Amino acid sequence: MYVCVCAAVTDRQIREVASQCAGGDFRTLCRNLGIAQQCGKCAAAARLLVGGDREAAGTPAPALGLG
């Protein structure tokens, strides 16, 4: 699913780069992918993606209000 429409970046791309840059900060991830640089609406969803798999840990992720 597209997370950042402005930069055409998907959730897979965000997870892949986050896993390769373990320990990197969110700003670096944004800079590397070009996300959250224009309108910024993708920032919250991207943060959730790099925050780990909350559902697997037993904590459901908060609703993004997309529906």
Backbone as CSV, one residue per row, in Angstrom:
resi,resn,N_x,N_y,N_z,CA_x,CA_y,CA_z,C_x,C_y,C_z
1,MET,0.841,-1.163,0.000,0.000,0.000,0.000,0.898,1.241,0.000
2,TYR,0.465,2.250,-0.753,1.217,3.501,-0.764,1.012,4.237,0.551
3,VAL,2.100,4.604,1.165,2.062,5.370,2.404,2.313,6.847,2.076
4,CYS,3.272,7.095,1.215,3.596,8.462,0.792,3.272,8.602,-0.686
5,VAL,2.195,9.290,-0.952,1.775,9.493,-2.334,2.710,10.481,-3.027
6,CYS,3.157,11.493,-2.306,4.030,12.519,-2.894,5.312,11.916,-3.475
7,ALA,5.894,10.947,-2.768,7.151,10.328,-3.191,6.942,8.930,-3.764
8,ALA,5.688,8.480,-3.842,5.350,7.147,-4.352,6.115,6.050,-3.613
9,VAL,6.030,6.070,-2.269,6.727,5.097,-1.424,5.690,4.207,-0.741
10,THR,5.950,2.901,-0.788,5.019,1.928,-0.214,5.455,1.496,1.181
11,ASP,4.532,0.806,1.856,4.846,0.274,3.183,5.988,-0.727,3.118
12,ARG,6.048,-1.507,2.059,7.158,-2.479,1.911,8.508,-1.778,1.834
13,GLN,8.548,-0.703,1.063,9.808,0.035,0.935,10.236,0.618,2.274
14,ILE,9.293,1.146,3.025,9.608,1.723,4.336,10.131,0.647,5.272
15,ARG,9.453,-0.496,5.321,9.902,-1.593,6.198,11.280,-2.110,5.787
16,GLU,11.503,-2.220,4.475,12.780,-2.734,3.980,13.932,-1.808,4.376
17,VAL,13.770,-0.527,4.136,14.828,0.423,4.480,15.016,0.493,5.993
18,ALA,13.929,0.446,6.746,14.031,0.475,8.208,14.781,-0.738,8.728
19,SER,14.554,-1.903,8.135,15.249,-3.107,8.599,16.733,-3.082,8.232
20,GLN,17.069,-2.446,7.129,18.466,-2.341,6.716,19.228,-1.319,7.548
21,CYS,18.503,-0.343,8.052,19.120,0.739,8.831,18.755,0.618,10.297
22,ALA,18.795,-0.567,10.824,18.421,-0.774,12.228,19.235,0.157,13.116
23,GLY,18.544,0.844,13.987,19.211,1.782,14.871,19.249,3.196,14.323
24,GLY,18.866,3.364,13.057,18.832,4.698,12.477,17.627,5.475,12.972
25,ASP,17.694,6.775,12.893,16.570,7.567,13.364,15.550,7.803,12.251
26,PHE,14.392,8.281,12.643,13.279,8.461,11.712,13.590,9.536,10.671
27,ARG,14.288,10.574,11.051,14.655,11.627,10.093,15.516,11.090,8.967
28,THR,16.456,10.226,9.315,17.332,9.637,8.301,16.522,8.778,7.344
29,LEU,15.596,7.994,7.877,14.722,7.166,7.044,13.931,8.046,6.076
30,CYS,13.373,9.122,6.597,12.596,10.046,5.757,13.460,10.648,4.660
31,ARG,14.647,11.047,5.012,15.555,11.637,4.039,15.941,10.626,2.963
32,ASN,16.229,9.396,3.370,16.644,8.360,2.421,15.542,8.003,1.438
33,LEU,14.296,7.993,1.914,13.178,7.610,1.057,12.463,8.806,0.426
34,GLY,12.702,9.992,0.952,12.020,11.176,0.442,10.598,11.323,0.968
35,ILE,10.305,10.638,2.076,8.951,10.728,2.640,8.887,11.849,3.668
36,ALA,7.668,12.326,3.937,7.409,13.388,4.909,8.203,14.647,4.588
37,GLN,8.460,14.875,3.316,9.222,16.043,2.893,8.339,17.119,2.273
38,GLN,7.159,16.718,1.810,6.288,17.684,1.131,5.068,17.986,1.989
39,CYS,4.001,17.237,1.841,2.781,17.554,2.601,2.854,17.041,4.032
40,GLY,3.627,15.971,4.287,3.817,15.454,5.638,2.719,14.544,6.156
41,LYS,1.702,14.286,5.355,0.581,13.470,5.829,0.958,12.012,6.054
42,CYS,2.057,11.566,5.503,2.475,10.171,5.631,3.292,9.913,6.898
43,ALA,3.724,10.938,7.566,4.652,10.784,8.691,4.125,9.864,9.780
44,ALA,2.876,10.024,10.179,2.322,9.202,11.262,2.267,7.732,10.868
45,ALA,1.822,7.440,9.654,1.745,6.049,9.193,3.142,5.447,9.071
46,ALA,4.093,6.217,8.589,5.462,5.719,8.460,6.061,5.425,9.827
47,ARG,5.783,6.276,10.797,6.287,6.030,12.157,5.723,4.730,12.722
48,LEU,4.452,4.472,12.457,3.856,3.216,12.917,4.542,2.016,12.279
49,LEU,4.863,2.129,11.004,5.500,1.017,10.301,6.886,0.711,10.857
50,VAL,7.655,1.717,11.163,9.009,1.477,11.656,9.031,1.216,13.151
51,GLY,7.879,1.433,13.820,7.806,1.198,15.253,7.710,-0.262,15.624
52,GLY,7.636,-1.134,14.661,7.541,-2.557,14.935,6.155,-3.088,14.673
53,ASP,6.017,-4.367,14.738,4.742,-5.017,14.486,3.981,-5.117,15.796
54,ARG,3.158,-4.137,16.095,2.445,-4.079,17.369,1.423,-5.191,17.505
55,GLU,0.769,-5.566,16.420,-0.241,-6.621,16.498,0.398,-7.946,16.877
56,ALA,1.596,-8.203,16.370,2.281,-9.448,16.710,2.671,-9.458,18.190
57,ALA,2.883,-8.273,18.743,3.253,-8.180,20.156,2.033,-8.168,21.063
58,GLY,0.845,-8.205,20.473,-0.371,-8.233,21.264,-0.997,-6.875,21.501
59,THR,-0.405,-5.831,20.939,-0.950,-4.483,21.079,-1.415,-4.000,19.717
60,PRO,-2.709,-3.829,19.527,-3.173,-3.389,18.221,-2.690,-1.988,17.895
61,ALA,-2.376,-1.762,16.635,-1.958,-0.451,16.184,-3.155,0.498,16.189
62,PRO,-2.934,1.750,16.506,-4.048,2.697,16.506,-4.596,2.900,15.095
63,ALA,-5.886,3.211,15.024,-6.520,3.453,13.734,-5.950,4.711,13.112
64,LEU,-5.772,4.682,11.808,-5.212,5.825,11.110,-6.272,6.766,10.594
65,GLY,-7.532,6.395,10.731,-8.611,7.258,10.262,-8.677,7.380,8.756
66,LEU,-8.343,6.298,8.063,-8.334,6.331,6.604,-9.652,5.857,6.009
67,GLY,-10.546,5.346,6.804,-11.748,4.763,6.258,-12.913,5.555,6.440
